[in-house]
Amino acid sequence: MNDMGLVCGIAVADAGNLVLMDVVSLNDRLHRNINSARNHDRPIVLVISRTAE
């Protein structure tokens, strides 16, 4: 979640402010962000692995 917040903050800063932010481009930017390269597990994977123990 912190990575996603950071990407959002950078995108808003690049746009100038939140009002000028293009949400479609932000969505595309978030989809291109590869969390698995930083050993990020999706929340559902964490829940499944913790309940299996």
C-alpha positions in Angstrom: 0.0 0.0 0.0 2.8 2.4 0.7 4.2 1.9 -2.8 0.8 2.7 -4.3 0.5 5.9 -2.2 4.0 6.9 -3.3 3.1 6.4 -7.0 -0.1 8.4 -6.5 1.7 11.3 -4.8 4.3 11.4 -7.5 1.6 11.4 -10.2 -0.3 14.3 -8.5 3.0 16.2 -8.2 3.7 15.7 -11.9 0.2 16.9 -12.8 0.6 20.1 -10.7 -2.2 19.4 -8.2 -5.1 17.0 -7.6 -7.6 19.0 -9.6 -5.5 18.7 -12.7 -4.7 15.0 -12.2 -5.8 12.7 -15.1 -7.3 9.7 -13.2 -7.2 7.5 -16.3 -3.4 8.1 -16.7 -3.0 7.5 -12.9 -4.9 4.2 -13.3 -2.6 3.2 -16.2 0.5 4.2 -14.2 -0.7 2.1 -11.2 -1.3 -0.9 -13.5 2.3 -0.6 -14.9 3.8 -0.5 -11.4 5.3 -4.0 -10.8 5.0 -4.7 -7.1 6.2 -8.3 -7.5 9.7 -7.1 -8.5 10.0 -5.8 -4.9 8.7 -9.0 -3.3 5.3 -7.5 -2.7 2.5 -10.0 -1.9 -1.1 -9.0 -2.6 -3.2 -8.8 0.5 -5.3 -11.8 -0.4 -2.2 -14.0 -0.8 -1.1 -12.9 2.7 -4.5 -13.8 4.2 -4.6 -17.2 2.5 -1.1 -18.0 3.7 -1.8 -16.9 7.3 -5.0 -18.9 7.5 -3.4 -22.0 6.1 -0.9 -22.1 9.1 
